[in-house]
Amino acid sequence: MDKSINIFEISNFLFSKWKSLSLVIIIAVVISLTYGFLKPNIYRASIVIAPIENQNTVSRFMPSNLSGFASFAGINASESEVSKSIMLEATLRSRSFFQNIFENPYFAPRLFAYKTYNSTSKEIVIDSSIFNTDSAEWLEKPNVEIYHENFLDDLTFNHNLRTGIITISYDHVSPYFAAEFLQHAILVADSKLRAEKLITTESNISFLNKQLNMYENVETKEAISLLIQSEIEQKMLAEINENYSFKVIDEIYVPESKTYPSRALILIVGTFLITFIYIIFMTINFIYNHRK
């Protein structure tokens, strides 16, 4: 007895089950819509920045032998403009920077202990089972490593390799907090880099002044003096510039439209997957019963 099955038999069988198939499609639509609307809206605040060009005029005319001496002494006589933007990103991603954010009683609970966002009052509702806002204490022992990973998932960097322009973004349920936090994070990271640069230049100037008194050769003294002048100029630029490591191309603004989820996409994909799985299940069941 031939028990082979062709595509037409399967099609006829599925067509005969159109009522149950229609019911499954309706259920799939309801499940997909429910899932989509249970997902909170996520807003993305962004800032577009460019590296600050190297304005150190002294280093441009520095002899090659002097640059070698500066490198030997551990002094960067020609600071790279690219390194500043790289250091800014590295600082924002670093564990030490995150630790400072995590210890901030204002930002930490709004980053990691929020329950929902009230779009009417524009307030973030903190989950009282995780964080006590009155005492500013965590009620559950926080896993800092996991929180750091979640933080990096929400913080994104897009580089334009041709122009060097960087777009830094942060995602959050509150559009206002996303913009506020991104502004705070970038300013804190930039201030940290500025402070480190000032400490380095002060140390270099002190070292070079000591070296200046050790040599009697006129050319050597002139070379060291040029290095000191370079360090003083870098120190001055670090102090007077509003932003040390970058210049703003496009300011941070409060996003008006959500970035995700795409509920239409969830509806389409969810309905298709559930319906497809049901069709596969019915087909396998039909083939199995047919061949028994």
Secondary structure, DSSP 8 states (H G I E B T S, - for coil): ------HHHHHHHHHHTHHHHHHHHHHHHHHHHHHHHHS--BEEEEEEEEE-----HHHHT--HHHHHHHHHTT--SS--HHHHHHHHHHHHHSHHHHHHHHT-TTHHHHHHSEEEEETTTTEEEE-TTTEETTTTEESS---HHHHHHHHHHHEEEEE-TTT--EEEEEEES-HHHHHHHHHHHHHHHHHHHHHHHHHHHHHHHHHHHHHHHH---HHHHHHHHHHHHHHHHHHHHHHH-SSSSEEEEE------S--B--HHHHHHHHHHHHHHHHHHHHHHHHHHHHT-
